[in-house]
Amino acid sequence: MKKHIWINTELSEIESQQKNDNNVDVIVTLPDRTRWWGTFFTYQNIETLRRKNKNTGENLSGTYLWSINMVIVEDVSRETIEKVVDELIREGDLQTIMAKIDDVSSDSEAEYGDDFFE
């Protein structure tokens, strides 16, 4: 299925060392102009945040952690995110796991190239 995936921070060389301990916002745009938003966390990042919260006292000293539209993955590389999004679409779970945000406006459609939208 056609889709466009925006990641709030494409990993630079320095950041790529953190691809296993990071979290990123992702917006998936579909050809029907709908857009879906979620935050992808790595398993290791969950533990890093738990330890930080334990030290700072946040979230009952690391007793819990939550994020709206959380997707937990091995790493936050574009390759992994694309595979996960493909699976969510294939299984019909994208609309359940990610939040619907504003549809693409006609003013913004040029950003997606010709032949993307239905």
C-alpha positions as CSV (number, residue, x, y, z in Angstrom):
1,M,0.0,0.0,0.0
2,K,1.2,3.5,-0.8
3,K,2.0,5.6,2.2
4,H,4.2,8.6,3.2
5,I,6.1,8.3,6.5
6,W,7.4,11.5,8.2
7,I,9.8,11.0,11.2
8,N,10.4,14.0,13.3
9,T,14.1,13.4,13.4
10,E,15.8,11.4,10.7
11,L,18.9,9.9,12.3
12,S,22.2,11.6,11.6
13,E,25.5,9.7,12.1
14,I,25.7,10.8,15.7
15,E,22.0,10.0,16.4
16,S,22.2,6.7,14.6
17,Q,24.3,5.5,17.5
18,Q,21.2,6.1,19.6
19,K,18.8,4.3,17.3
20,N,18.4,1.5,19.9
21,D,17.8,4.0,22.8
22,N,15.5,6.8,21.5
23,N,11.9,7.8,20.7
24,V,10.5,9.6,17.7
25,D,7.2,11.0,16.5
26,V,5.9,9.5,13.3
27,I,3.2,10.7,11.0
28,V,1.8,8.3,8.4
29,T,-0.1,9.8,5.4
30,L,-2.3,7.6,3.3
31,P,-3.5,8.2,-0.3
32,D,-7.0,9.0,1.1
33,R,-5.4,12.1,2.7
34,T,-5.8,10.8,6.2
35,R,-2.8,11.3,8.6
36,W,-2.0,9.2,11.6
37,W,0.4,10.1,14.4
38,G,2.2,8.0,17.0
39,T,5.4,7.9,19.0
40,F,7.8,5.1,18.5
41,F,10.0,4.1,21.6
42,T,12.7,1.5,21.6
43,Y,12.7,-1.2,24.3
44,Q,16.0,0.2,25.6
45,N,14.6,3.7,25.7
46,I,11.7,2.5,28.0
47,E,14.3,1.3,30.4
48,T,16.4,4.5,30.2
49,L,13.3,6.5,30.9
50,R,12.4,4.3,33.8
51,R,15.8,4.7,35.4
52,K,15.7,8.5,34.8
53,N,12.3,8.7,36.4
54,K,13.5,6.5,39.4
55,N,16.2,9.1,40.0
56,T,14.1,12.2,39.5
57,G,11.0,10.9,41.2
58,E,8.8,11.4,38.1
59,N,6.0,8.9,37.5
60,L,6.1,7.6,41.1
61,S,9.9,7.2,40.9
62,G,9.7,5.1,37.7
63,T,6.8,3.0,38.9
64,Y,4.9,3.6,35.6
65,L,5.5,5.1,32.2
66,W,2.9,6.0,29.6
67,S,2.6,7.9,26.3
68,I,-0.4,8.3,24.1
69,N,-0.1,6.4,20.8
70,M,3.0,4.5,22.0
71,V,4.5,1.9,19.7
72,I,7.5,0.0,21.1
73,V,10.2,-1.2,18.6
74,E,13.7,-2.7,18.5
75,D,15.1,0.5,17.0
76,V,13.9,3.7,15.5
77,S,15.6,3.4,12.1
78,R,13.5,4.3,9.1
79,E,13.8,0.7,7.9
80,T,12.2,-0.6,11.1
81,I,9.6,2.1,11.3
82,E,8.5,1.3,7.7
83,K,8.3,-2.4,8.4
84,V,6.2,-1.8,11.4
85,V,3.9,0.7,9.6
86,D,3.5,-1.8,6.8
87,E,2.5,-4.5,9.3
88,L,0.0,-2.2,11.1
89,I,-1.6,-1.4,7.8
90,R,-1.7,-5.0,6.6
91,E,-3.3,-6.1,9.9
92,G,-5.7,-3.2,10.0
93,D,-4.3,-1.9,13.2
94,L,-3.0,1.5,12.1
95,Q,-6.2,3.4,13.0
96,T,-6.4,1.7,16.4
97,I,-2.8,2.2,17.5
98,M,-2.1,5.7,16.0
99,A,-4.2,8.9,16.4
100,K,-5.9,10.5,13.5
101,I,-4.8,14.1,13.0
102,D,-5.9,16.7,10.4
103,D,-6.1,15.4,6.8
104,V,-3.7,16.7,4.2
105,S,-5.0,20.1,2.9
106,S,-5.0,20.9,-0.8
107,D,-2.3,23.5,0.0
108,S,0.1,20.8,1.2
109,E,-0.5,18.1,-1.4
110,A,2.5,19.1,-3.6
111,E,4.8,17.9,-0.8
112,Y,3.7,14.3,-1.6
113,G,4.4,14.3,-5.3
114,D,2.3,13.5,-8.3
115,D,0.1,10.4,-8.2
116,F,0.2,9.9,-4.4
117,F,-3.4,10.9,-3.6
118,E,-6.5,9.0,-4.8
